[in-house]
Amino acid sequence: RDAFAVKDSGKTPKRGRDEFAIRVQAIQRDSGTYCDDPQNVKLFEHFSESFTMVEHGQDILTTLNANNFMKELFARIVPTIVDEDTFWRRYFFKLYEWKQLVDTLCKTSESTGS
């Protein structure tokens, strides 16, 4: 399993967890995740202020060990296209951005009673 998917709090219904996992897989398989500058520059800068490779080291190892596609993609992209820090910073930012959206949608849904 992906390291980020494991962090589900269990409060999300199974269908929501499945959709989240599918989206995480799509993020992982999109080379733009790693090679393109993030669209939301301000949020990326904010995220980058607290991002460290050391803090995410175990998640990185778990992700690479559990996901051969990511391992191959990492080997093709780093360091030819981007350095290792950029690869992981952009990946975890994309996950952060997606989780922010999901959290916002959940809060909106809860407040409307949907």
C-alpha positions in Angstrom: 0.0 0.0 0.0 1.0 3.6 -0.6 2.4 5.4 2.5 0.0 8.3 2.1 -3.1 6.1 1.9 -2.2 4.4 5.2 -2.7 7.8 6.9 -6.4 7.6 6.5 -8.0 8.4 9.9 -10.8 5.9 9.3 -13.5 8.6 9.4 -13.9 8.6 5.7 -16.5 6.0 4.4 -15.0 3.1 2.5 -16.2 4.5 -0.9 -14.4 7.8 -0.1 -11.2 5.9 0.9 -11.3 3.9 -2.4 -11.8 7.1 -4.4 -8.9 8.8 -2.5 -6.7 5.8 -3.2 -7.6 5.9 -6.9 -6.7 9.6 -7.0 -3.4 9.0 -5.2 -2.6 6.3 -7.9 -3.4 8.8 -10.6 -1.1 11.4 -9.0 1.7 8.9 -8.8 1.3 7.9 -12.5 1.2 11.4 -13.8 4.8 12.5 -14.8 3.5 16.1 -14.5 3.4 15.6 -10.7 7.2 15.5 -10.6 8.3 17.3 -13.8 6.0 20.4 -13.9 6.0 23.4 -11.7 2.9 23.4 -9.4 0.1 25.6 -10.6 -0.7 27.0 -7.1 2.6 28.8 -6.5 1.7 30.4 -3.2 0.4 27.2 -1.7 3.5 25.4 -2.9 5.7 28.0 -1.4 3.8 27.7 1.9 4.0 23.9 1.8 7.8 24.0 0.9 8.6 26.1 4.0 7.9 23.1 6.2 8.8 20.2 3.8 11.9 18.2 4.6 13.1 14.9 3.1 14.1 13.7 6.5 10.5 14.1 7.8 9.1 12.1 4.9 11.9 9.5 4.7 9.9 6.6 6.0 7.0 7.5 3.7 9.4 7.6 0.8 10.9 4.2 1.6 7.5 2.7 2.1 6.2 4.2 -1.2 9.1 3.0 -3.2 9.1 -0.5 -1.7 5.4 -0.9 -2.2 5.1 0.6 -5.7 7.2 -0.7 -8.5 5.8 1.9 -10.9 7.0 4.8 -8.6 10.4 3.1 -8.2 10.8 2.9 -12.0 9.5 6.5 -12.6 11.9 7.8 -9.9 14.8 6.1 -11.5 13.9 7.6 -14.9 13.3 11.1 -13.7 15.9 11.6 -10.9 18.4 13.2 -11.6 18.0 13.5 -15.3 14.9 15.8 -15.2 14.6 16.9 -11.6 16.7 16.4 -8.4 15.5 14.0 -5.7 14.3 16.8 -3.4 12.2 18.4 -6.1 10.7 15.0 -7.1 9.5 14.3 -3.6 8.5 17.8 -2.7 6.3 18.0 -5.7 4.8 14.5 -5.0 4.0 15.3 -1.4 2.7 18.7 -2.4 0.3 17.1 -4.9 -1.0 14.8 -2.2 -1.3 17.7 0.3 -3.2 19.7 -2.3 -5.5 16.8 -3.0 -6.1 16.2 0.7 -6.9 19.9 1.3 -9.5 19.6 -1.4 -11.0 16.5 0.1 -11.1 18.0 3.6 -12.8 21.1 2.2 -15.4 19.0 0.4 -16.0 16.9 3.5 -16.5 20.0 5.7 -18.9 21.5 3.1 -20.8 18.3 2.9 -21.0 18.1 6.7 -22.2 21.7 7.1 -24.9 21.1 4.4 -26.0 17.8 5.9 -25.3 15.9 2.7 
